[in-house]
């Protein structure tokens, strides 16, 4: 009922002024131009996640030394089945074993503790394998059903950390971030967030949140989230309808890699409520949450 009231309020505010819901930090439906994908773009790269394991010619599991926020990234949480990529989040009271690829690193860096008790999830990226410049980038997915965590589809370039007053050398482009499961206080429950970041992650960081946008029952059904990136601006879409656009930072002029990730809110491997608004973890040990991805596709202009 409360969600319905919020949506009615948003509709009334949109009638008064399209900018009012955003000024009040309320989610809004996608209402801009249609994508017109087939007439403007051609498919140049894709993963439909067929088979029974991750295609290592397209993706690599991302590794974060010992902790990632309030949990851990570990490649054992990645699986492929029935045409989907599945990133599972679960609790392990004795941690998970160090992957073979990292054992030498831990031996050479004894100051870092190996994986330990906590929540485990995962991230995959195309870094070092496939990087792209301009075009349209889209994911089709079902979001994980849990508070205290968020899933995302994003782009990165090493130049993001350069503090030079510009995003042209590299921008973190958050095509979507999901962090509002069951957060009904302001009607956020079925929405995702979009934004861009450049100039590193310290005091000089520049970030622009572009708003919160409703998807269609995203924790139970597949929705598509995409961005059109050209030399002038980023244009974001949900289910082929524009949500917002920006040229903040001047727009990255360098190739970027793709990431598909889940993270647990918190720090130092300890889960708790987070500044991103995820709330406290509502899962208990023994519970799991799944981020289910149908496909990732990359298009370039015809």
Number of C-alpha atoms within 10 A of each C-alpha: 7 11 16 10 12 18 20 12 14 22 16 14 16 15 11 11 10 15 11 15 20 17 9 11 13 19 24 22 18 20 14 14 13 14 21 10 13 10 9 13 16 15 16 11 14 15 19 14 21 16 13 13 13 21 13 11 9 16 20 18 22 17 17 13 14 18 23 23 19 22 31 31 28 26 21 15 18 20 16 18 13 11 16 22 27 24 28 19 28 19 20 15 10 10 15 19 12 15 11 8 7 12 13 10 12 15 10 9 10 9 8 13 11 16 21 18 15 20 26 30 27 28 25 23 22 22 20 10 12 15 16 18 15 22 21 26 26 23 27 22 24 21 28 25 21 24 23 25 33 24 23 24 26 25 24 24 20 16 21 22 20 18 18 14 13 19 27 18 22 27 31 24 23 22 26 25 22 26 31 24 24 15 17 14 10 15 21 24 21 23 25 26 20 24 22 23 22 31 24 21 14 9 8 14 15 19 17 13 11 18 19 26 23 20 22 15 14 21 21 13 13 19 20 22 26 28 28 21 23 18 15 14 18 22 20 29 28 28 19 20 19 21 26 21 18 17 16 21 21 17 23 30 17 19 16 24 19 22 21 23 21 28 23 32 27 23 15 12 21 17 19 19 18 19 9 15 17 23 21 17 17 11 17 10 11 8 11 17 18 21 25 23 24 20 18 22 16 20 21 19 15 10
